[in-house]
Amino acid sequence: MVVPLIIMILSDPIETKFVLYPDAVLAESTHSYDVLHYRLNLDLPMDSNYLSGIATIASRSNEDNLAELDLHLDVMRVDSIKVDGITAIYQHNGETLHIYLPHPYNQGDSFDIMVGYSGKGSGGMGFLWYNTVHKIAYTLGCPFCTRKWMPCWDRLWDKADYGVEFYITVPDSYTACANGVYLGRQVQGGKATYHWKESYPIAPYLIHFAASIFSTYSDWFHKTPTESIEIKYFFWPEDSISARNAFKLCVDMISFYDSLYGDYPFERYGMDVVYPFYYGGMEHQTLATINRVWLSQQNYYGIAHEMSHMWWGDMVTCFGWANVWLNEGFATYSDALYLERREGHQAFINKMIERRNDYFRAEQSNPHPVYNPPEHLIFEWGHTYCKGSWILHMIRYLCGDDQTWLNLLATYRDSFAYRNASTDDLNRIMNQVLGENYNWFFDEWVYSYWYPEYEINWKKRLEGSNWRFIVDISQKQSHGPKVFHMPVEIRINFSSGDTIVKIPITQSPEHYEVLLSREPVSIDFDPNVWLIEKSTIVSVAETPTDRISFTRIKTVAPEIDIELNRSAEITVYDITGRLVYRTHTQRLRYSPPAAGIYQIRVGELRTRVVVIR
């Protein structure tokens, strides 16, 4: 969902997560009403962190005899509440706004709640106002702070089915932007009212507006001759050059993700640039917010990260913050994929390795599963972002080929478009598309913690004219699952060329053998960098039958006549130490040019032969 500014048990997991995360329990039960639409009439004087507004919340009852309900509203003061035009009694305690409806509503009945409110932002989150280069006001609702500037049912899983509409009044020298499409501006008495409308379902934390002395321009993604998407940017006039430079790849980005993930899911896209800002970026629906410092950093993969959230986070939204790794893992993997598009596969691999190392450091400092992290670690870079992206990378590996992986993503997208998805939903989609049970993968990598620490011990043995490759793979981790069951790849290197074998892991140690036509000389573990792992190749172990030995030798003879237990390099030296003959064979019969004493070397073996005439 957001990018940090520094970017820079085999039990039933479903049962477990419901116990651990109360939002999942709440959402699985029937909530008493659904929010259908928010309409916000806001007045911003722009001389302080004060705002006043009227929020009209179109709702529908999910039960008979609905007589009271709760909204969230914190910090702000309630001035009045009406339900379908009738004044309602309410209690406002802390962040809970409890409303007694003027009369009961039955299941399926629709009604409008109109809340007049006003107040000052609390700073840091919610509604923010600063006087820096220019006065600027904006909102930041993630993760729990939309309630700090507007009344709402502040849960990810209750999307407003028909979106949100804004009427934002500011002094007429200011520009206001918000979610959705721009529908016009009316000026009267030194004030301007901006009308914005987002028609797609939207989660409360993605609702956003900003107002300042903005300059603006648009790019267009022309998907077809008749189908185009506007990309509109809002920034301070002083940043015009750096903004155009920072945003120069946005059309290419949206084209890339559109081809990879399917049609861009909303009416338009845009970005507003704000400062100061708590995060690096935030994927407000159709209007991503980025920190002004990104303009000078030329942080294009951060911008790509926020754009990819339109598919993964905004269209398909995680089901409660326990599942936030879905939002952030998808976006972090997506920005690495765009890096690959721009700079090549090795740049992608380097970025993945860098982020794997970031995860290792985070796991060693604060070990915990990526699912249902502690509240203060919801947006911790190493787990939620880096490990989240690696989980998707490993799912891609398990798919076997990119077409299957893209089919899996498309099925997941289509199943939960404009709705919410949980970790368990992705698990079910993976099982469905791949036709196997991958619950073990989610148990080990999502619901558990840590990572495999492999110790690889391999050896080779000559069998006739072939070589037997033998490897034992042990897991030495002292935390997390005793055995991670991810299949592993080993590249076997020959004196010329190589081959890759994929080894299923069912136990530790895992034993594997394969007969090869050429002699293996070395190995590489996980050569294509598909796994979260640490590994050590311990040794090239030999059994007694692997060691070279003499099976035939004549120490005094008219010729050198020796035989080994297997083929090896044999060198012959005269009494002065001069090399006189070298070969690679199992049986040597050699007549040197003169009689005398010769030393035979085979690896560590040494012997002397007296040649007579």
Secondary structure, DSSP 8 states (H G I E B T S, - for coil): -EE-TT----S-HHHHHHHH-HHHHHHHS--SEEEEEEEEEEE--SSSSEEEEEEEEEEEESSTTEEEEEEE--SSEEEEEEETTEE-EEEEETTEEEEEEEEEE-TT-EEEEEEEEEEE--SSSEEEEEESSSEEEEEE-TTTTGGGTS-B---TT--BTT-EEEEEEEETT-EEEESSEEEEEEEETTEEEEEEEE-S-B-GGG--EEEES-EEEEEEEEEETTEEEEEEEEE-GGGHHHHHHHTTTHHHHHHHHHHHH-S--SS-EEEEEESS-SSSEE--TTSEEEETHHHHHT-HHHHHHHHHTTTBTTTEEESSGGGHHHHHHHHHHHHHHHHHHHH-HHHHHHHHHHHHHHHHHHHHHS---SSS--GGGTT-IIIIIIIHHHHHHHHHHHHSSHHHHHHHHHHHHHHHTTEEE-HHHHHHHHHHHHTS--HHHHHHHTSS----EEEEEEEEEEETTEEEEEEEEEE--SSS-S-----EEEEEE-SS-EEEEEE---SSSEEEEEEESS---EEEESTT--S--EEEEEEE---TTTS--EEEE-SEESSEEEEEEEEEEEEEE-TTS-EEEEEEEEEEEE--SS-EEEEEEETTEEEEEEE--
